[in-house]
């Protein structure tokens, strides 16, 4: 059996991705992104050194080599912006942390590399009136079958009323409905959380079930598309794009904006950050704290709009 030190860089990269998939339980999309970053990184190092790298070679990567790789990613055929470059550096550091913890191979120089400065972006929620407009508008669409309008209203009410991601709402099964007072949600990283269900949310789902023409087994996806297949995230996004055009809402009015609105409106009503963090399923409180900045910005705008002009 080969020793760990004889593993090639490609082999240890696959080992890290396997760790992320089965121990960290990251999403397939995140794994795909990390794999792409890792393969480009290892490929650059091997071209730079002119040889196939092994595990122990990864402990000798210098700060200059990492900076050269990031410079290449910044100016290549598909140049990265500051945010993507920062994510690339974070993934590479995560790879090296794994090598240190699992194999005792520490690339000590990499702490000298600083990432690009990234301006923090704030969530862009819709107002309460805009959110209610999006929930009610499906019923006003003459081209929609009544069951489709009820389905769209139920999905959007779930996103706004429970703070769900699209993937979380569409992962519900027939056996999950009718909804009770709480809902168990499978979120990012296969982590579960419990969210309360407002009566309006339960009623919207009940209305959809009453009108839905498709027979559903308990394990089938709850929300169905026009021809009976599972409703997709892309279809929900297209629906919201159509609705916001009819309502005259900005492009920032997306399905995910309803989740942002759930958090911002709760905060404005006096909910504490820890509770909102648990309801949203954020791993870090710092992610939830962004909503305090959004709420403060809204208050300042309201004050500016109401302030008498001289």
C-alpha positions, -999 to 999 in steps of 0.1 A, spaced: 0 0 0 14 34 -10 22 59 18 3 91 21 34 111 10 34 93 -23 -1 105 -33 -1 128 -62 -16 163 -59 -46 152 -81 -52 122 -58 -52 143 -26 -74 169 -43 -100 141 -50 -96 130 -14 -104 165 -2 -134 168 -24 -146 134 -12 -142 147 24 -163 178 15 -190 157 -1 -194 130 26 -181 145 59 -189 182 53 -219 174 31 -215 204 8 -240 209 -20 -232 195 -55 -229 230 -69 -203 240 -42 -184 208 -48 -183 215 -85 -169 250 -79 -143 238 -54 -132 210 -78 -128 235 -106 -107 259 -84 -86 230 -71 -79 216 -105 -68 249 -119 -46 255 -89 -28 222 -91 -25 225 -128 -9 259 -125 16 246 -99 26 216 -120 31 239 -151 51 263 -130 74 236 -116 75 214 -147 66 182 -128 38 162 -113 33 173 -77 29 150 -48 14 155 -14 46 167 3 53 191 -26 21 210 -16 37 219 17 64 238 -1 41 261 -21 54 297 -17 34 329 -13 49 341 -46 35 310 -64 0 315 -50 1 352 -59 12 343 -94 -17 319 -97 -42 345 -85 -27 370 -110 -33 345 -138 -69 340 -127 -74 377 -126 -61 383 -162 -68 351 -180 -94 343 -208 -121 344 -181 -109 370 -156 -123 369 -121 -137 399 -103 -126 407 -68 -154 387 -52 -147 355 -73 -109 359 -66 -116 361 -29 -137 329 -31 -109 312 -51 -84 321 -24 -107 309 4 -111 275 -14 -74 271 -18 -68 279 18 -95 254 28 -77 228 7 -44 235 25 -61 235 59 -73 200 51 -38 189 41 -24 202 74 -51 186 95 -53 152 77 -17 147 66 4 172 86 15 190 54 15 227 62 22 254 35 33 280 61 40 308 36 4 310 23 -6 331 54 13 359 38 -11 361 8 -39 386 13 -70 385 -8 -85 414 -27 -107 440 -10 -143 431 -16 -171 456 -9 -197 439 11 -230 437 -7 -262 441 12 -293 419 7 -319 436 -15 -354 429 0 -387 442 -14 -410 462 7 -440 447 25 -464 461 -1 -443 448 -30 -441 414 -14 -479 413 -9 -483 424 -45 -461 395 -57 -482 370 -37 -515 383 -50 -506 389 -86 -508 353 -98 -546 354 -93 -549 383 -117 -532 366 -146 -559 356 -171 -535 332 -190 -530 310 -159 -551 280 -150 -565 285 -115 -544 256 -101 -512 271 -115 -521 305 -100 -527 288 -67 -494 269 -70 -474 301 -77 -491 319 -48 -483 289 -25 -446 288 -35 -441 325 -31 -460 326 2 -437 299 15 -406 318 5 -418 350 21 -438 336 51 -412 310 61 -380 326 48 -372 296 26 -347 293 -3 -363 282 -36 -346 248 -33 -360 243 1 -395 251 -9 -394 229 -40 -379 200 -19 -412 196 -1 -430 163 -7 -467 155 -9 -465 139 25 -454 172 40 -488 188 33 -512 199 48 -487 219 67 -487 219 105 -477 247 129 -440 240 121 -421 228 91 -389 208 91 -366 222 63 -336 205 48 -312 234 41 -276 239 29 -252 212 38 -281 188 45 -287 207 78 -323 206 91 -341 234 109 -376 240 122 -396 270 110 -430 282 122 -458 281 96 -482 311 95 -519 303 89 -517 322 56 -489 299 44 -508 268 53 -540 281 36 -521 289 4 -507 254 2 -542 240 10 -557 260 -18 -531 246 -42 -537 210 -31 -574 214 -36 -570 226 -72 -540 205 -82 -551 182 -110 -522 157 -108 -522 126 -86 -494 127 -62 -478 98 -42 -465 107 -7 -428 109 -19 -434 129 -50 -425 166 -52 -454 187 -38 -453 214 -65 -459 204 -101 -452 221 -134 -478 226 -162 -474 191 -176 -472 173 -143 -434 171 -137 -417 186 -107 -417 224 -107 -381 238 -112 -363 267 -97 -359 282 -132 -397 281 -136 -402 300 -103 -377 326 -113 -394 330 -147 -428 335 -129 -414 362 -106 -398 379 -136 -431 380 -153 -449 392 -122 -425 420 -114 -428 432 -150 -466 435 -145 -462 452 -112 -434 476 -123 -409 462 -97 -371 464 -101 -350 435 -113 -339 430 -77 -374 416 -70 -364 380 -72 -377 348 -54 -346 351 -31 -355 387 -24 -386 373 -6 -364 354 18 -344 386 24 -377 405 30 -388 378 55 -356 386 76 -357 423 72 -394 427 80 -390 404 111 -360 426 122 -381 457 117 -408 442 138 -384 437 167 -372 401 163 -337 394 176 -308 384 154 -303 350 169 -338 340 162 -336 352 126 -303 333 122 -320 301 133 -350 307 111 -329 313 80 -304 285 88 -273 307 87 -242 290 100 -227 323 110 -243 353 128 -222 376 107 -243 366 77 -275 376 95 -261 408 108 -262 422 72 -299 427 77 -293 452 104 -276 474 79 -305 470 54 -330 479 81 -310 510 92 -308 521 55 -346 517 51 -352 538 82 -329 566 70 -346 566 36 -380 568 52 -368 597 73 -353 615 43 -385 610 23 -406 624 52 -384 652 62 -398 686 53 -381 703 24 -369 739 28 
